[in-house]
Amino acid sequence: MKTSIRSGERYFGVEITPEGNLIVAERAEGKVLPTARFAAGEGGTQAFRRHIEQECAHPHVCIKACGAAALSLAAALIPTPGVEVTIVSGQALRGAAPLPNAEERAARLAKLAERLF
């Protein structure tokens, strides 16, 4: 487990809703940043990619596995300079209490990205 947070790095957790929208939680230097939403489809995926390219030189993205949507998003992010993408199973989100909404699941994914990288 990582013991320190590297300065200037950003960690993103992505929950993909059943409709295909992206719910994105973000962490930087141990702080939680506002949750963002991106529309389903290519436009939303490209908007998210531009967002991470503008925010930092070495983004870390953790996506919850949800089939083809997660794989498509990961593939779309690969050309982003310096990006590291991890797809994790829903079991990685297990904790003491169930997470009732997409925002909380995305936040847990962002925290997981922070610990993984």
C-alpha positions as CSV (number, residue, x, y, z in Angstrom):
1,M,0.0,0.0,0.0
2,K,1.3,3.4,-0.9
3,T,2.3,5.6,2.0
4,S,2.7,9.0,0.3
5,I,0.9,10.9,-2.4
6,R,3.0,12.2,-5.2
7,S,2.7,16.0,-5.7
8,G,0.7,17.1,-8.7
9,E,-0.7,13.7,-9.6
10,R,-4.4,13.2,-10.2
11,Y,-6.5,10.1,-9.5
12,F,-9.8,9.5,-11.2
13,G,-12.5,6.9,-10.4
14,V,-15.0,6.2,-13.1
15,E,-18.4,4.6,-12.7
16,I,-20.3,3.9,-15.9
17,T,-24.1,4.1,-15.4
18,P,-26.4,1.6,-17.1
19,E,-27.2,4.4,-19.6
20,G,-23.5,4.8,-20.4
21,N,-22.9,8.1,-18.7
22,L,-19.6,8.6,-16.9
23,I,-19.6,9.6,-13.3
24,V,-16.0,10.7,-12.5
25,A,-14.6,11.3,-9.0
26,E,-11.3,13.0,-8.7
27,R,-8.6,13.2,-6.0
28,A,-5.5,15.3,-6.0
29,E,-2.9,15.5,-3.2
30,G,-5.1,13.6,-0.8
31,K,-8.1,15.9,-1.4
32,V,-11.5,15.1,-2.9
33,L,-12.4,17.3,-5.9
34,P,-16.0,17.8,-7.3
35,T,-17.6,14.9,-9.1
36,A,-18.0,15.4,-12.8
37,R,-20.5,13.8,-15.2
38,F,-19.9,13.1,-18.9
39,A,-22.6,12.2,-21.4
40,A,-22.9,8.7,-22.8
41,G,-21.2,8.0,-26.1
42,E,-18.1,9.2,-28.0
43,G,-18.7,12.9,-27.2
44,G,-18.6,12.3,-23.4
45,T,-15.6,10.0,-23.7
46,Q,-13.6,12.6,-25.6
47,A,-14.7,15.3,-23.2
48,F,-13.4,13.2,-20.3
49,R,-10.2,12.5,-22.1
50,R,-9.6,16.3,-22.7
51,H,-10.4,16.9,-19.1
52,I,-7.7,14.6,-17.8
53,E,-5.2,15.8,-20.4
54,Q,-5.7,19.4,-19.2
55,E,-5.5,18.5,-15.5
56,C,-2.2,16.7,-15.2
57,A,0.7,15.2,-16.9
58,H,0.3,11.7,-15.4
59,P,-3.3,10.8,-14.7
60,H,-4.3,7.6,-13.0
61,V,-7.7,6.2,-14.0
62,C,-9.5,3.4,-12.2
63,I,-12.6,2.1,-14.0
64,K,-15.2,-0.4,-12.6
65,A,-15.5,-3.4,-15.0
66,C,-18.8,-3.3,-16.7
67,G,-18.2,-5.1,-19.9
68,A,-17.7,-3.5,-23.3
69,A,-18.3,0.1,-22.0
70,A,-15.3,-0.1,-19.6
71,L,-13.1,-1.6,-22.3
72,S,-14.1,1.1,-24.8
73,L,-13.4,3.8,-22.3
74,A,-10.0,2.3,-21.5
75,A,-9.1,2.0,-25.1
76,A,-10.1,5.6,-25.8
77,L,-7.9,6.8,-22.9
78,I,-4.8,4.9,-24.0
79,P,-3.5,7.6,-26.4
80,T,-3.5,10.1,-23.5
81,P,0.1,11.0,-22.7
82,G,1.2,9.5,-19.4
83,V,-2.1,7.9,-18.5
84,E,-2.3,4.7,-16.4
85,V,-5.6,2.9,-16.7
86,T,-6.8,0.1,-14.4
87,I,-10.1,-1.8,-14.8
88,V,-11.2,-3.5,-11.5
89,S,-14.0,-5.8,-10.7
90,G,-17.0,-4.7,-8.7
91,Q,-15.7,-6.8,-5.9
92,A,-12.9,-4.3,-5.5
93,L,-15.5,-1.8,-4.2
94,R,-16.6,-4.0,-1.3
95,G,-16.4,-2.5,2.1
96,A,-18.1,-2.3,5.4
97,A,-21.3,-0.8,3.9
98,P,-22.8,-1.1,0.4
99,L,-22.4,2.0,-1.8
100,P,-25.9,3.0,-2.9
101,N,-25.1,5.5,-5.7
102,A,-22.7,6.0,-8.6
103,E,-21.1,9.0,-7.0
104,E,-20.0,7.0,-4.0
105,R,-18.8,4.2,-6.1
106,A,-16.8,6.6,-8.3
107,A,-15.3,8.2,-5.1
108,R,-14.2,4.8,-3.9
109,L,-12.6,4.0,-7.3
110,A,-10.7,7.3,-7.1
111,K,-9.4,6.4,-3.7
112,L,-8.4,3.0,-5.0
113,A,-6.5,4.6,-7.9
114,E,-4.7,6.7,-5.3
115,R,-3.6,3.6,-3.4
116,L,-2.7,1.5,-6.5
117,F,-0.4,4.0,-8.1
